[in-house]
Amino acid sequence: MNTLADTLAQHNLTTEDIEKAASVRIFAKVAAAENIDLSQLTEPQIDELYAHFEANVLPGILSGNAAEPSTTNHTSEPVAAPKPNEVLPCP
């Protein structure tokens, strides 16, 4: 019986390749849940958004401590939801 490591090696894949692919799929699902149409963004916008996701959102998801999406800022003042094509600056 082949182990997962054997199967990955047969396809020239590493565990890191699988983890990256999974994080990209999660990123796409989170973007869709936030009404962000990635097909409407430029490559640099997607790269910036993904870097923010990878540094600030994904760790919470993986640890099970992900916060629910919020429409308020840290001072509890209401903020407008982003437009579908709008890329918000990273805090």
JOLIN-V628447 format. One record per run of one state. SS is the DSSP state (H for helix, E for strand, L for the rest). FROM is the first residue (numbers start at 1). LEN is the number of residues. If there is no record, write none. Layout:
BEGIN
ss->{SS & SS}
from->{FROM & FROM}
len->{LEN & LEN}
END
This chain:
BEGIN
ss->{L & H & L & H & L & H & L & H & L & E & L & E & L}
from->{1 & 4 & 11 & 15 & 34 & 38 & 41 & 43 & 64 & 72 & 73 & 78 & 79}
len->{3 & 7 & 4 & 19 & 4 & 3 & 2 & 21 & 8 & 1 & 5 & 1 & 13}
END
